[in-house]
Amino acid sequence: MRRVPAAEFPGVFPFTRGIQPTMYRGRLWTMRQYAGFGTAAESNARYRYLLEQGVSGLSVAFDLPTQMGYDSDHPLAAGEVGRVGVAIDSVDDMATLFDGIPLGDVSTSMTINATAIILLAMYVAVARQQGVPLARLSGTIQNDILKEYIARGTYIYPPRHSLRIVTDIFAWCERELPHWNTISISGYHIREAGSTAVQEVAFTLANAIAYVESAVAAGLDVDQFGQRLSFFFAAHNNFLEEIAKFRAARRLWARLMRERFGATNPRALHLRFHTQTGGSTLTAQQPDNNVVRVALQALAAILGGTQSLHCNGRDEALALPTEDAARLALRTQQVIAAETGVTNTVDPVGGAWAIEEQTDAIEREALALITRIDEAGGTIAAIEAGQIQRHIQDAAYAAQLAIDREETIVVGVNRFDTDEASPIEVLQVDPDGEHQQAARLKTMRARRDGHACHAALTALTVAAQGTTNLVPLVLAAVEAHATLGEISDTLRSVFGEHRELHV
């Protein structure tokens, strides 16, 4: 029998086999369902339903105007209000979103980036309204602006100003929200844009390096803020490669934190990550096939050691998920947890030749890409030059060619297709919701204390021109009922707006 070196045990540096010695034998992953659509009241009803069905954490999807810093009555918001997520214009909307949901008892993840500082402030303001001590709040704010320049596009300010906001959130939360994950550094959107598994790991960790460098430069202690960093990856179709990807990312990050940044606190070395099954792998053709895809992707994430998981609905290639689709997606996690037996073994795949070989290869190739980014002057310089974007575009093009040539098989699309229709119910968002949201916003503006709101926005302008931490100023503006658009415009007036580089 081979004697296993201590470094190969789960919970031991470099954590290849998991960050906890007992993994799911001690505690299951957090089961989340990413949800949000229409108005705050409609989304609140969905959250209550999901909690009744057994989710252990909420995950909020925001609409595009909210992500881009526009109020629902802005001309650029027309036709987009409540479409891909919930519309949040003010602290009143946030209070409605969590009405009847005690924030001290639920973990909340918010997928928001350019306006993360505003949504976090609104969440804190609602917690205060509920009388919840801030030390009891737990959850995650995505707050990963660099991947927006790389892969997704919902940025507002230039990168260097955006990094200032990110580090301000790090510093404030370290003092005020000790159990809050201050960032979820996302490979998910990089993968959804077309990257390979190796690129997903490399570019995600390159972004993470930039955040750590920025925080250290701002005087923060890596052993402290490093404990609240979290990550977000996709789970795609290549089952063994995906398992190996998660293991490689965990090991590589632990080594980077210790060797590059001198972190010594074991918790600061942990790569804790949320996983979402791959939205881009879902097909509108034969949508029931998506149930199988999602189940296998979810199993790969679990065998790879995820801390939190969202399963996509079978209908998400067509629309936002219905209640039935969301419930089935949740049941997928529950079946894996309760019926497969994979949670009874700390690391079921450890020692498997194919897994270990791919883990080594992905780590090696990802580190080589990170080195190339370092040589280009670092992540910000590589983004500004379009270097990372070109890598992803080339990979996406190659992947589509492989599908077109049937070198990659997509069941129901380029092989095993059928002429038979696959009828499926899809969620319909009320088209009148946009007008209702705008009317509520108008009423809120009319009844607020205009002088207090103006004073709060003026104070925020002054702070943005200097080096003061912006979170308390944004929180004061939120509690004075300044809207998301007004706060974003205040920061736009100081920082300007980023213009996309065409590569």
Secondary structure, DSSP 8 states (H G I E B T S, - for coil): -----GGGSTTSTT-TT-SSSSGGGT---EEEEEE--BSHHHHHHHHHHHHHHT-SEEEEEB-HHHHHT--TTSGGGTTTTTTSSB---SHHHHHHHTTT--TTTSEEEEE-STTHHHHHHHHHHHHHHHT--GGG-EEEE----HHIIIII----S-HHHHHHHHHHHHHHHHHH-TTEE-EEEESHHHHHTT--HHHHHHHHHHHHHHHHHHHHHTT--HHHHGGGEEEEEEE-S-HHHHHHHHHHHHHHHHHHHHHTT----HHHH---EEEEE-GGG--SSSTTHHHHHHHHHHHHHHHTT-SEEE---TTTTTSS--HHHHHHHHHHHHHHHHHS-GGGSS-TTTT-HHHHHHHHHHHHHHHHHHHHHHHTT-HHHHHHTTHHHHHHHHHHHHHHHHHHTTSS--BTTTBS--SS----------TTHHHHHHHHHHHHHHHS-HHHHHHHHHHHHHHHHSSS-SHHHHHHHHHTT--HHHHHHHHHHHH--------
